[in-house]
Amino acid sequence: MERAFVVRDHRIAYFFESLPEHRFFLAAKRRHFEQKTDAFEFFPDAFLSAGKLISRPADWCFVDELGILEADNKGLWPAISKVLAEKTTKMLVLGIRGDRLDIFAQKIAELQGI
C-alpha cells in the first residue's frame, strides 16, 4: 500500500506500507515544487523490498498505486508481472491510476495471453 506525506496540499514524500506487519519504506521524496517530470527522487531499495513482499506466496495481495513508473515497466511492475505470470497469489488487487488504466489493461491481457 502506498501512502503520501502531505504538507499544505503538496505531496512531499511517498511511503510503501506492508500489511499486516506495518513496515514502512520511503519510496520517493520531492526534489522541488516545479511542474516537471523529475519532481521526485525515487529510492530503488524501497521498490526492491516492496517487490519481495509482493512476490511472496499469499492468498491475496493488494498493490496501490500503479502509475507512471509501472506503465514504463519500472517501479513495482517487475514484481507484479512476476506474480501474474507465476500465479503465486490467489487474488491480486491492483489500484491503478485512472489515466493509466488502458495501459495496464493491455499489459495484463498480454501476460494472460488474451
C-alpha positions as CSV (number, residue, x, y, z in Angstrom):
1,M,0.0,0.0,0.0
2,E,1.3,3.4,-0.8
3,R,0.9,6.4,1.5
4,A,1.7,10.1,0.7
5,F,3.1,12.6,3.2
6,V,1.3,15.8,2.5
7,V,2.1,19.3,3.7
8,R,-0.1,22.3,2.7
9,D,-1.7,20.3,-0.1
10,H,1.6,19.3,-1.5
11,R,2.8,15.7,-1.6
12,I,6.4,15.7,-0.4
13,A,7.1,12.0,0.1
14,Y,5.6,8.6,-0.6
15,F,6.0,5.5,1.5
16,F,5.2,1.9,1.0
17,E,3.4,0.1,3.8
18,S,3.5,-3.6,4.2
19,L,0.3,-5.0,5.9
20,P,-0.2,-6.7,8.3
21,E,3.4,-6.0,9.5
22,H,3.0,-2.2,9.2
23,R,6.5,-1.9,7.8
24,F,7.2,1.4,6.0
25,F,9.7,2.0,3.2
26,L,10.5,5.5,2.0
27,A,9.8,5.2,-1.8
28,A,10.2,8.8,-3.0
29,K,10.7,12.3,-1.8
30,R,10.1,15.6,-3.6
31,R,13.1,17.4,-5.0
32,H,11.3,20.6,-6.0
33,F,7.8,22.0,-6.5
34,E,8.0,23.0,-10.1
35,Q,5.8,21.2,-12.6
36,K,8.4,18.9,-14.1
37,T,8.7,15.2,-14.6
38,D,11.7,14.9,-12.2
39,A,10.0,16.4,-9.2
40,F,10.6,13.2,-7.1
41,E,13.6,11.2,-6.3
42,F,12.8,7.5,-6.1
43,F,14.6,5.0,-3.9
44,P,15.3,1.7,-5.7
45,D,15.9,-0.2,-2.4
46,A,12.3,0.5,-1.3
47,F,10.9,-0.8,-4.6
48,L,13.1,-4.0,-4.2
49,S,11.8,-4.5,-0.7
50,A,8.2,-3.9,-1.7
51,G,8.7,-6.2,-4.7
52,K,9.9,-9.0,-2.5
53,L,6.8,-8.6,-0.3
54,I,4.5,-8.6,-3.4
55,S,6.2,-11.7,-4.8
56,R,5.8,-13.9,-1.7
57,P,3.2,-16.6,-1.9
58,A,-0.1,-15.4,-0.4
59,D,-3.8,-15.8,-0.5
60,W,-4.3,-12.2,-1.6
61,C,-2.2,-9.1,-2.3
62,F,-3.2,-5.5,-2.7
63,V,-0.9,-3.1,-4.5
64,D,-1.7,0.6,-4.8
65,E,-1.0,2.9,-6.8
66,L,0.2,1.8,-10.2
67,G,1.1,4.8,-12.3
68,I,3.8,6.4,-14.4
69,L,6.8,4.2,-13.3
70,E,4.9,0.9,-13.6
71,A,3.5,1.9,-17.0
72,D,7.1,2.2,-18.1
73,N,7.9,-1.3,-16.7
74,K,9.7,0.2,-13.7
75,G,8.7,0.6,-10.0
76,L,6.6,-2.2,-8.8
77,W,5.7,-3.6,-12.2
78,P,8.5,-6.3,-12.3
79,A,7.2,-7.9,-9.1
80,I,3.6,-7.6,-10.2
81,S,4.2,-9.1,-13.6
82,K,6.1,-12.0,-11.9
83,V,3.1,-12.7,-9.6
84,L,0.7,-12.6,-12.6
85,A,2.9,-14.9,-14.6
86,E,3.7,-17.4,-11.8
87,K,0.3,-17.1,-10.1
88,T,1.9,-17.1,-6.6
89,T,-1.1,-15.2,-5.2
90,K,-4.7,-16.4,-5.3
91,M,-6.1,-12.9,-5.6
92,L,-4.2,-9.9,-6.7
93,V,-5.9,-6.5,-6.3
94,L,-4.3,-3.6,-8.1
95,G,-5.0,0.1,-7.5
96,I,-4.4,1.8,-10.9
97,R,-4.3,5.5,-11.7
98,G,-7.3,6.3,-14.0
99,D,-5.1,7.9,-16.6
100,R,-3.1,4.7,-17.0
101,L,-5.9,2.2,-16.9
102,D,-5.8,1.4,-20.6
103,I,-2.0,0.7,-20.5
104,F,-2.4,-1.8,-17.6
105,A,-5.4,-3.5,-19.2
106,Q,-3.2,-4.2,-22.2
107,K,-0.2,-5.3,-20.1
108,I,-2.3,-7.7,-18.1
109,A,-4.1,-9.1,-21.1
110,E,-0.7,-9.8,-22.8
111,L,0.5,-11.6,-19.7
112,Q,-2.6,-13.7,-19.6
113,G,-2.3,-14.5,-23.3
114,I,-5.6,-12.7,-24.1
